[in-house]
């Protein structure tokens, strides 16, 4: 499974990747993007199976990335891993078509418990 991790922080991308591996997803092929605009281009070019995105990024925010994908007919499964998880953000994410939103801080167990139901 090819997974795109979109986050403007290289350190945070590495933390997400490490946590995914700790959660048992070490078989996933990871692709990275440093902002929302780059993520959109990567989605078009690489056609990943799943996108995990930060919410706050330069060029194109995570929610705008999701909306742009859906407006262009790209239905790749999409979820957020971000620093905030307010009720309003969760509602926006769900309305735009995100599968889930994981707020930091997170653990491998949170990843596994949240992601596994969508893989079944």
C-alpha positions in Angstrom: 0.0 0.0 0.0 1.4 3.4 -1.0 0.7 6.1 1.5 1.4 9.9 1.1 2.4 11.7 4.3 1.9 15.5 3.8 3.3 17.8 6.5 5.4 20.9 6.2 7.7 19.7 9.1 10.2 17.1 8.0 10.6 16.1 11.7 6.8 15.6 12.0 6.7 13.5 8.8 9.4 11.3 10.3 7.6 11.0 13.6 4.4 10.0 11.8 6.3 7.4 9.7 8.0 6.0 12.8 4.6 5.8 14.6 3.1 4.0 11.6 5.9 1.5 11.7 5.5 1.0 15.4 1.7 0.5 14.8 2.6 -2.4 12.5 2.3 -0.7 9.1 6.0 -1.3 8.3 4.9 -2.8 5.0 3.5 0.5 3.7 5.5 2.3 1.0 5.7 5.9 2.2 5.8 8.9 -0.1 6.3 12.4 1.5 5.2 15.9 0.5 6.3 19.2 2.3 3.1 21.1 1.7 -0.4 20.9 0.4 0.4 22.0 -3.1 3.2 19.5 -3.5 0.9 16.9 -2.0 -1.8 17.6 -4.6 0.8 17.2 -7.4 2.1 14.0 -5.8 -1.4 12.6 -5.6 -2.0 13.2 -9.3 1.4 11.8 -10.3 1.9 8.9 -7.9 -1.7 7.9 -7.2 -1.2 6.7 -3.6 -3.7 4.4 -1.9 -4.1 6.6 1.1 -3.2 10.2 2.2 -2.3 11.2 5.8 -2.1 15.0 6.0 -1.4 17.7 8.4 -4.1 20.4 8.6 -1.9 23.6 8.8 0.5 23.7 5.8 1.8 26.5 3.5 0.7 26.8 -0.1 -2.5 24.7 0.5 -3.8 23.7 3.9 -4.8 20.1 4.5 -8.5 20.8 4.4 -8.0 22.7 1.1 -5.9 19.9 -0.2 -8.8 17.4 0.5 -11.4 19.8 -1.0 -9.2 20.3 -4.2 -8.8 16.5 -4.5 -12.5 15.9 -4.3 -13.3 18.8 -6.7 -11.0 17.2 -9.2 -12.7 13.8 -8.8 -9.8 12.3 -6.9 -11.4 9.9 -4.3 -8.2 8.6 -2.6 -8.9 7.8 1.0 -7.8 10.8 3.2 -7.2 11.4 6.9 -5.6 14.0 9.1 -2.8 13.8 11.6 -2.6 17.3 13.1 -1.9 19.3 16.2 -5.5 20.4 16.8 -8.7 18.4 17.0 -11.5 20.8 17.7 -15.1 19.8 17.2 -15.3 22.4 14.3 -12.2 20.9 12.6 -13.5 17.4 13.0 -16.9 18.5 11.4 -15.1 20.2 8.5 -13.0 17.1 8.0 -15.9 14.8 8.0 -18.0 17.1 5.7 -15.1 17.2 3.2 -14.8 13.4 3.2 -12.0 12.6 5.5 -12.0 9.2 7.1 -10.8 10.4 10.5 -8.7 13.0 12.3 -5.9 12.0 14.8 -4.8 14.9 17.0 -1.3 15.1 18.5 0.0 13.8 20.8 -0.6 10.3 19.4 0.7 6.8 20.0 1.1 3.7 17.9 -1.9 2.3 19.7 -4.0 5.3 18.7 -2.9 4.9 15.1 -3.7 1.2 15.1 -7.1 1.6 16.8 -8.0 4.4 14.4 -6.6 3.1 11.1 -7.3 -0.7 11.4 -11.2 -0.4 11.0 -10.6 1.3 7.7 -8.4 -1.4 6.4 -10.8 -4.3 7.1 
